[in-house]
Amino acid sequence: MGRSTVLTAGPVDFADRLEAPLLHRALRPPVAQMLHRWFGLTIDGVEHLPTRGPFIIAANHHNYLDGVVLSVAIPAPISFLVMPRVWRATPLHPLFHRHLGSIPINLERPDVGALRRALEALAFGRVVGIFPEGPFSTRGRLEPGLPGVALLALRSGVPVVPAGILGTYEALVQRRFYIPRLHPLRVRFGPPRCFTNGVAGTVREARQSVTARVMADIAALLS
């Protein structure tokens, strides 16, 4: 079975992170100001973010605002795993995502290529963002997790930081043209965990165990 170890992170210092893409550096300050001023964005648990080396951020997922909020909450640039309809939302989106280092993933079948690219990003020292539920949750509640986060965690050995995002569903539910209503937004980070394969159990059981643990950590941050 997959075993987890809760890590203790110190004060966050991202000085050793890879240089952020130009678009990230240009957009992050004004977007952060807008979210804090107009949406009352609050961020809790920043002290849980690892100070050095790569890590995986695993969060719940309602809509496109989740990625925006996480990009503001975490100082380091994030390589998000992005599903096809988000990758190709407009003719400009593929170029936008490539510049930011996003990783396209096919949710209809096991995507070995996406997993390999995510592992390469982690090996290069980047932060990889994943929404374990897969598609957007259209009911405003946490859905069961897919095994992608477990595959990444077990194969890379890097810490997994759970994140609970609150308010994005209410901000966009039943909104035309995807323009959010003014609603308070909040992000909560939990302690990072490192996962290893245990002695007993199958590979499949290890993946199920890790997925369940990550989803439980996310659920705790939403309560």
Backbone hydrogen bonds, N-H to C=O, Kabsch-Sander energy under -0.5 kcal/mol:
donor,donor_aa,acceptor,acceptor_aa,energy
3,R,196,T,-3.3
5,T,194,C,-2.1
7,L,192,P,-3.1
9,A,7,L,-0.6
17,R,14,F,-1.6
25,R,21,P,-2.2
26,A,22,L,-2.1
27,L,23,L,-2.5
28,R,24,H,-2.3
31,V,27,L,-2.2
32,A,28,R,-2.8
33,Q,29,P,-2.2
34,M,30,P,-2.1
35,L,31,V,-2.6
36,H,32,A,-2.4
37,R,33,Q,-2.4
38,W,34,M,-2.9
39,F,34,M,-0.7
39,F,35,L,-1.0
41,L,35,L,-1.9
42,T,185,L,-1.8
44,D,187,V,-3.0
48,H,45,G,-2.3
49,L,46,V,-1.7
55,F,126,R,-0.7
56,I,159,P,-2.9
57,I,128,V,-2.7
58,A,56,I,-0.6
58,A,161,V,-2.5
59,A,57,I,-0.5
59,A,130,I,-1.8
60,N,163,A,-0.9
66,D,63,N,-1.6
67,G,64,Y,-0.6
68,V,64,Y,-1.2
69,V,65,L,-2.9
70,L,66,D,-2.4
71,S,67,G,-2.0
72,V,68,V,-1.2
73,A,69,V,-2.4
74,I,70,L,-2.2
79,S,127,V,-3.2
80,F,78,I,-1.0
81,L,129,G,-2.3
82,V,80,F,-0.6
82,V,103,I,-2.9
86,V,83,M,-1.1
87,W,83,M,-2.3
88,R,84,P,-2.4
89,A,86,V,-1.2
93,H,90,T,-1.1
96,F,92,L,-2.2
97,H,93,H,-3.0
98,R,94,P,-2.4
99,H,95,L,-2.1
100,L,96,F,-1.6
101,G,97,H,-0.8
101,G,98,R,-0.8
102,S,97,H,-2.6
103,I,80,F,-3.5
105,I,82,V,-2.5
107,L,105,I,-0.6
109,R,106,N,-0.5
112,V,110,P,-0.9
115,L,111,D,-1.8
116,R,112,V,-2.5
117,R,113,G,-2.3
118,A,114,A,-2.3
119,L,115,L,-2.4
120,E,116,R,-2.2
121,A,117,R,-2.1
122,L,118,A,-2.1
123,A,119,L,-2.5
124,F,120,E,-1.5
125,G,122,L,-1.7
126,R,121,A,-2.6
127,V,77,P,-0.8
128,V,55,F,-2.0
128,V,126,R,-0.5
129,G,79,S,-1.8
130,I,57,I,-2.7
134,G,131,F,-2.4
137,S,61,H,-2.2
138,T,136,F,-0.7
140,G,137,S,-0.5
146,L,132,P,-3.2
149,V,146,L,-0.8
151,L,147,P,-2.3
152,L,148,G,-2.3
153,A,149,V,-2.4
154,L,150,A,-2.8
155,R,151,L,-2.1
156,S,152,L,-2.2
157,G,153,A,-2.1
160,V,193,R,-3.0
161,V,56,I,-3.5
161,V,159,P,-0.5
163,A,58,A,-2.5
164,G,188,R,-2.8
165,I,163,A,-0.5
166,L,164,G,-0.5
166,L,186,R,-2.9
171,A,167,G,-1.8
172,L,168,T,-1.2
172,L,169,Y,-0.7
173,V,169,Y,-2.2
175,R,172,L,-2.0
178,Y,175,R,-0.8
179,I,176,R,-1.4
181,R,171,A,-2.8
183,H,181,R,-0.8
185,L,39,F,-1.7
186,R,166,L,-2.4
187,V,42,T,-2.4
188,R,164,G,-2.3
189,F,44,D,-2.4
190,G,162,P,-2.3
193,R,160,V,-1.9
194,C,5,T,-2.3
196,T,3,R,-2.5
198,G,1,M,-2.0
206,A,202,T,-2.0
207,R,203,V,-2.3
208,Q,204,R,-2.3
209,S,205,E,-2.4
210,V,206,A,-2.4
211,T,207,R,-2.7
212,A,208,Q,-2.4
213,R,209,S,-2.1
214,V,210,V,-2.6
215,M,211,T,-2.5
216,A,212,A,-2.1
217,D,213,R,-2.1
218,I,214,V,-2.2
219,A,215,M,-2.6
220,A,216,A,-2.0
221,L,217,D,-1.1
221,L,218,I,-0.6
222,L,218,I,-0.8
222,L,219,A,-0.9
223,S,219,A,-0.7
